[in-house]
Amino acid sequence: MGQAIGIGVVKSLLHRNDQWAYRIPYALQWMWPIPLLIGITFAPESPWWLVRKGRVEDAKKALLRLTSVNRETDFDADETIDMMVHTTKLEEKITSGASYWDCFKGTDLRRTEIVCMVWAIQNLSGNSFSGYSTYFLEQAGLDPSKAMDFAIGQYGINMAGVFGAWFLMSVGIGRRTLYLVGLCGLFTMLLIMGFLGLVPHAHKDAASLATGSMMLIWALCYQLSVGTVCYSLVAEISTRRLQIKTIVLGRNLYNIVGIVCSVLTPYMLNPSAWNWGNYAGFFWAGSCFLCIIYTYFRVPEPSGRTFAELDLLFEKKISARKFSKTQVDVFADSLEEKVEIHHNEKVDV
């Protein structure tokens, strides 16, 4: 939402040639701290945070404040607070003694690797490329005003794509399937954008519009899959005991890869540097193809599994492609009885 508003403001100032063309967008950012400060001042404290700080009575007051008065279902604040206290103690017991080094030991190493790569793939699949969409479309031959229009459309599609991904996951489509199919779609779009750079100069206007259209389709495909599903995967694949630490490692790798990609992309697009233009699509298509290979062989399907079932599957070193085809009984006596693979030649997509 913020990106779409920002692009809209910049577009409205394209006709200006004075210093206010850049000063106004910066100055408009000053209005946001005021409503934010007001909201923070009157916002209720999190009951969970208060419970973790031992302020149980304050947690109860905050919970009652957050609970609707016109509720139709029975609600017991004391029972809810007791549940929070119990959950907090259980989390402290589970995570006590855990260190970052544990993320690289035994079966947790595989889980850490997957979480880190799933997050890094967000950038390696061309996300940083789309971040420069306005500049890229201008270099592809579009008028600055039209490039801004496409960028506004892209950010609008991003918002719709997030809700679309929620819907697809809610109807039972697996995370791995969405992630993998989405990468295939991104690869195709990037490849097409690269080939559009081969269009003769006489048809440059048509090629520019086609490139803009591909960027919109890319944005929709990204948010329907990799951009949104990633957050479900990193939360479900990491072990409960090391979840916070694993996610921290994954996010750090995402930031590092993002910095590298953000440095390379301007060189690719700048006419005074590498001046790749549309051909940058070939580079990111190649990177995206490697991501497809990794995802197919390494990223499992966690959908519909409990943390206990996932622990057993990783402990048994089940192939990522066989996760959804493997039956797990967490109450069996031995590990061999707990995990049973159905001999079916068909593997996950």
C-alpha positions in Angstrom: 0.0 0.0 0.0 2.8 2.4 0.9 4.7 1.7 -2.2 1.6 2.3 -4.4 0.9 5.6 -2.7 4.6 6.6 -3.1 4.6 5.9 -6.8 1.3 7.8 -7.2 2.8 10.9 -5.5 5.9 10.8 -7.7 3.9 10.4 -10.9 1.8 13.4 -10.0 5.0 15.5 -9.9 6.5 14.3 -13.2 5.5 17.6 -14.8 7.6 19.7 -12.4 11.2 20.6 -13.3 12.1 22.5 -10.1 13.5 21.4 -6.8 10.0 20.6 -5.4 9.8 17.7 -7.8 11.8 15.7 -5.2 11.3 17.8 -2.1 7.5 17.2 -2.0 7.7 13.4 -1.9 10.2 13.6 0.9 8.2 16.2 2.8 5.0 14.2 2.6 6.7 11.5 4.7 6.8 13.9 7.6 3.0 13.6 8.1 3.1 9.9 9.0 4.8 10.1 12.5 1.9 12.1 13.9 -0.9 9.4 13.4 1.6 6.7 14.3 2.5 8.3 17.6 -1.2 8.8 18.3 -1.9 5.2 17.5 1.0 3.9 19.6 -0.1 6.1 22.6 -3.6 4.7 22.7 -2.9 1.1 21.5 -3.4 -1.6 24.2 -0.4 -3.6 25.3 -0.1 -7.2 24.1 -1.4 -9.7 26.7 1.2 -12.2 25.6 4.0 -9.7 26.3 2.6 -8.8 29.7 2.3 -12.5 30.6 6.0 -13.0 29.6 6.9 -10.1 31.9 4.9 -11.7 34.8 2.3 -8.9 34.8 -0.7 -11.3 34.8 -3.3 -8.9 36.1 -2.3 -6.3 33.5 -2.5 -9.0 30.9 -6.1 -9.7 31.9 -7.1 -6.1 31.7 -5.5 -5.8 28.2 -7.2 -8.9 27.1 -10.6 -7.6 28.2 -10.0 -4.4 26.5 -9.2 -6.2 23.2 -12.3 -8.5 23.5 -15.5 -7.4 21.9 -18.3 -6.5 24.3 -21.0 -7.8 21.9 -19.7 -11.3 21.8 -22.0 -14.2 21.2 -19.7 -17.0 22.3 -18.7 -17.8 25.9 -15.4 -16.1 26.9 -13.5 -16.7 30.1 -10.7 -14.2 30.5 -9.1 -16.2 33.4 -9.1 -19.4 31.4 -7.4 -17.6 28.5 -4.8 -16.0 30.7 -4.1 -19.5 32.3 -3.6 -20.8 28.8 -1.1 -18.0 28.0 0.8 -18.6 31.2 1.0 -22.4 30.5 2.1 -21.8 26.9 4.7 -19.3 28.0 6.2 -21.7 30.5 6.2 -24.5 27.9 8.0 -22.3 25.4 10.6 -21.4 28.0 11.1 -25.1 28.7 11.4 -26.0 25.1 13.8 -23.2 24.1 16.0 -23.2 27.2 19.6 -24.1 26.5 19.2 -23.7 22.7 22.0 -21.9 20.8 22.6 -20.8 17.2 25.1 -23.6 16.9 22.3 -26.1 17.4 20.8 -24.9 14.1 23.8 -26.5 12.3 23.7 -29.9 14.1 22.1 -33.1 13.0 18.8 -33.0 11.2 18.4 -29.3 12.2 21.1 -28.4 9.7 18.9 -29.5 6.8 16.0 -27.5 8.2 18.2 -24.4 8.6 19.5 -24.8 5.1 15.9 -25.0 3.7 14.7 -22.0 5.7 17.7 -19.9 4.6 17.3 -20.8 0.9 13.5 -20.4 0.8 14.0 -16.8 2.0 17.1 -16.2 -0.3 15.1 -17.4 -3.3 12.8 -14.4 -2.9 15.7 -12.3 -4.2 17.3 -14.8 -6.4 14.1 -15.3 -8.4 14.2 -11.7 -9.7 12.5 -9.7 -6.9 15.2 -7.1 -6.8 14.8 -6.8 -10.6 11.1 -5.9 -10.2 12.1 -3.4 -7.5 13.6 -1.2 -10.3 10.6 -1.8 -12.5 10.0 1.9 -13.3 13.6 2.5 -14.2 13.7 -0.8 -16.1 10.6 0.1 -18.2 12.0 3.5 -19.0 15.2 1.9 -20.3 13.0 -0.5 -22.3 11.5 2.5 -24.1 8.4 3.4 -22.2 7.4 7.0 -21.5 8.1 7.9 -17.9 4.4 8.5 -17.2 3.5 5.1 -18.7 6.3 3.5 -16.7 4.8 5.0 -13.5 1.3 3.7 -14.5 2.7 0.2 -14.9 4.5 0.5 -11.5 1.2 1.6 -9.8 -0.5 -1.4 -11.4 2.3 -3.7 -10.3 1.9 -2.7 -6.6 -1.9 -2.9 -6.8 -1.5 -6.5 -8.2 1.0 -7.2 -5.4 -1.8 -6.6 -2.8 -4.3 -8.7 -4.7 -1.7 -11.5 -5.1 -1.2 -11.7 -1.3 -5.0 -12.3 -0.7 -5.0 -14.7 -3.6 -2.2 -16.8 -2.1 -4.1 -17.0 1.2 -7.1 -18.3 -0.7 -5.1 -20.9 -2.6 -3.5 -22.2 0.6 -6.9 -22.2 2.4 -8.5 -24.5 -0.3 -5.8 -27.1 0.2 -3.1 -26.3 -2.4 0.3 -27.2 -0.8 3.0 -24.7 0.0 5.6 -26.6 -1.9 3.3 -26.9 -5.0 2.6 -23.1 -4.9 6.2 -22.3 -4.4 7.5 -24.5 -7.2 4.8 -23.7 -9.7 5.3 -20.0 -9.0 9.0 -20.2 -9.6 8.3 -21.9 -13.0 6.0 -19.0 -13.8 8.6 -16.4 -12.8 11.2 -18.2 -14.9 8.9 -18.1 -17.9 8.1 -14.4 -17.5 11.8 -13.5 -17.1 12.7 -15.5 -20.1 10.1 -13.7 -22.2 11.3 -10.3 -21.0 14.8 -11.2 -22.1 13.7 -12.3 -25.6 11.7 -9.0 -25.9 15.1 -7.3 -26.0 15.7 -9.0 -29.3 12.8 -7.2 -31.0 13.9 -4.9 -33.8 14.1 -1.2 -33.0 11.2 -0.5 -35.4 8.9 -2.3 -33.1 10.4 -0.9 -29.9 7.1 0.7 -28.7 5.2 -2.6 -28.9 8.0 -4.5 -27.2 8.1 -1.9 -24.4 4.4 -2.4 -23.8 4.8 -6.1 -23.9 7.6 -5.8 -21.3 5.4 -3.8 -19.0 2.7 -6.4 -19.3 5.1 -9.2 -18.5 6.2 -7.2 -15.4 2.6 -7.1 -14.2 2.1 -10.8 -14.8 5.4 -11.5 -13.0 4.2 -9.4 -10.0 1.0 -11.4 -9.8 2.8 -14.7 -10.1 5.3 -13.7 -7.5 2.8 -12.6 -4.8 0.6 -15.7 -5.5 3.5 -17.9 -4.7 7.1 -17.1 -3.6 6.4 -13.7 -2.1 3.7 -14.9 0.2 4.1 -18.7 0.7 7.7 -18.2 1.8 6.5 -17.0 5.2 4.4 -20.1 5.8 7.3 -22.4 4.8 9.9 -20.8 7.1 7.5 -20.9 10.1 6.6 -24.6 9.5 9.9 -26.1 8.4 12.0 -24.8 11.3 11.9 -26.9 14.4 9.9 -25.6 17.3 12.8 -25.5 19.7 15.0 -23.4 17.3 12.3 -21.7 15.4 13.2 -18.1 16.3 17.0 -18.6 15.8 16.4 -20.4 12.5 14.2 -17.6 11.2 16.8 -15.0 12.3 19.5 -16.9 10.3 17.2 -17.1 7.2 16.2 -13.4 7.3 19.9 -12.4 7.7 20.8 -14.4 4.5 17.8 -12.8 2.8 19.2 -9.4 3.7 22.7 -10.3 2.5 21.5 -11.6 -0.8 19.2 -8.6 -1.2 22.1 -6.2 -0.8 24.1 -8.1 -3.4 21.2 -8.1 -5.9 20.4 -4.5 -5.2 24.0 -3.5 -6.0 24.1 -5.6 -9.3 20.7 -4.6 -10.7 21.4 -0.9 -11.3 24.6 -1.8 -13.2 22.6 -4.2 -15.4 20.0 -1.5 -16.3 22.1 1.7 -16.4 23.0 2.8 -20.0 26.3 4.2 -18.7 27.2 0.9 -17.0 26.5 -2.6 -18.3 23.4 -1.5 -20.2 21.7 -4.9 -20.4 18.2 -3.6 -20.7 15.8 -6.4 -21.3 18.7 -8.9 -21.5 18.8 -8.7 -17.7 15.8 -10.9 -17.9 18.1 -13.7 -19.1 20.3 -13.4 -16.1 17.5 -13.5 -13.6 15.8 -16.3 -15.6 19.0 -18.4 -15.1 19.1 -17.6 -11.4 15.4 -18.5 -11.1 16.0 -21.8 -13.0 18.6 -22.8 -10.4 16.0 -21.9 -7.7 13.5 -24.3 -9.4 16.0 -27.1 -9.3 16.8 -26.5 -5.6 13.1 -26.3 -4.6 12.2 -29.5 -6.5 14.9 -31.6 -4.7 15.1 -29.9 -1.3 11.9 -28.1 -0.2 9.4 -30.5 1.4 5.6 -30.1 1.8 4.7 -29.2 5.4 1.0 -28.5 4.8 -1.3 -30.5 7.1 1.6 -31.8 9.3 2.0 -31.2 13.0 5.4 -30.1 14.4 5.8 -33.7 15.8 5.2 -35.2 12.4 7.6 -32.9 10.7 10.3 -33.7 13.4 9.9 -37.4 12.6 10.0 -36.9 8.8 13.3 -34.9 9.1 14.7 -37.4 11.6 14.1 -40.2 9.2 15.6 -38.2 6.4 12.6 -38.6 4.1 13.1 -37.1 0.7 11.5 -33.7 0.1 9.5 -35.1 -2.8 8.0 -37.9 -0.6 6.9 -35.8 2.4 3.2 -35.7 1.6 3.1 -39.4 0.6 4.6 -40.5 3.9 2.3 -41.7 6.7 3.4 -40.8 10.3 2.3 -42.2 13.6 3.8 -40.1 16.4 2.5 -42.6 19.0 4.2 -45.7 17.7 6.9 -47.4 19.8 9.8 -47.3 17.3 11.0 -44.8 14.7 10.5 -47.4 12.0 6.9 -47.9 13.0 6.3 -44.1 13.3 7.3 -43.4 9.7 5.9 -45.5 6.9 6.4 -44.6 3.2 3.8 -45.6 0.7 5.6 -47.1 -2.3 4.1 -44.8 -4.9 6.1 -43.7 -7.9 4.3 -40.4 -8.1 6.1 -37.7 -6.1 5.1 -34.2 -5.2 5.1 -31.5 -7.8 
